[in-house]
């Protein structure tokens, strides 16, 4: 049995203030660690100036430190506030809790931990290269006239990451792909570990027949439904998927694609749908509340992850599999790792509209009874490899090994 620990978890934004992939996957881990008997304290940046700086939540303590809110003109100075305020908070909390391991998810916050007077062994999670993400979005026009400043910030973040990766007791990557990316940028990392993300398999519950849940969402029960949940920005490939739908509809005229998520590409993607004449086959859901996600996944015949660049793991993939819904994905980033060992037929040959359309047409052409049986296989594969219990057991073993060094 893994020895329980007193853990300090540090993240830039936590649930429910921030609802992105890192915050959600970390919530799954925190809840799993608490269920396994660990004492957990989460520290995060306050994203709302009116929010409480301390609260107790579901078996763990949550503390926040003040930083400029997003609507403030000083917002982009939040890294300086982190470096200035986080060390004092860590020292104060360490006197109270006597942390045995710090589990850190942001490089600037890792610097804050290192500036504290106390000494806590650190497990740093390398989710993605911050500089790489900024560079991709700068090239795709996200920052406009601020692009030179964004590129300058990227260079600073890359140097910070280099220091953090070389100084942490252990560095945790969530896929072999991301570990390779890290080492390509920062050189060999001898203390790296690879551990997947976790999904709450109770909340993302299994559904054998997707049509049984569709009435609650006012979705058609007589059409094949594809779904994707993505932030609407270039690297995630929603435009590629829409292009693929033009070919899919030729073979399956009643196919319906549901696109959940928001982002600055929404208007151009809607124009793309109109230009291709796909108004009856593509529906934009906008932001989908978190409590509705499992129902949408369960109602779909297939999820699609059409990533073009930098998919560090793909939390949506395992959320879908947990509901029993197969996932078709491009061979980008960690997608082949997560899906390939389950069913290589679900991994497209390329990150292109043609390859995605081919794979989707092959999937939709399968025997309906076989497709229902395969949903059970999806669920079992997910539970065995990505459940809260499976992942947090491995995390607990890692924390114990770090604390004994």
Buried (B, 14 or more C-beta within 10 A) or exposed (E): EBEBBBBBBBBBBBBEBBBEBBBBBBBBBBBBBBEBEBBBBBBBBBBEEEEEEEEEBEEBBBBBBBBBBEEEEEEBEBBEBBBEBBBBBBEEBBEEBEBBBBBBBBBBBBBBBBBBEBEBBBBBBBBBBBBBBBBBBBEBEBBEEEBEEBBEBBEEBBEBBBBBBEEBBBBBBBBEBBBEBBBEBBEEBEBBBEBBBBBBBEBBBBBEEBBEBBEEBEBEEEBBBBBBBBBBBBBBBBBBBBBBBBBBBEEBEEBBBBBBBBBBBBEEBBEBBEEBEBEEBBBBBEEBEEEEBBBBBBBBBBBBBBBBBBBBBBBBBBBBBBBBBBBBBBBBBBBBBBBBEBBEBBBBEEBBBBBBBBBBBEBBEEEEEEBBEBBEBBBBBBBEBBBBEBBBBBBBEBBBBBBEE
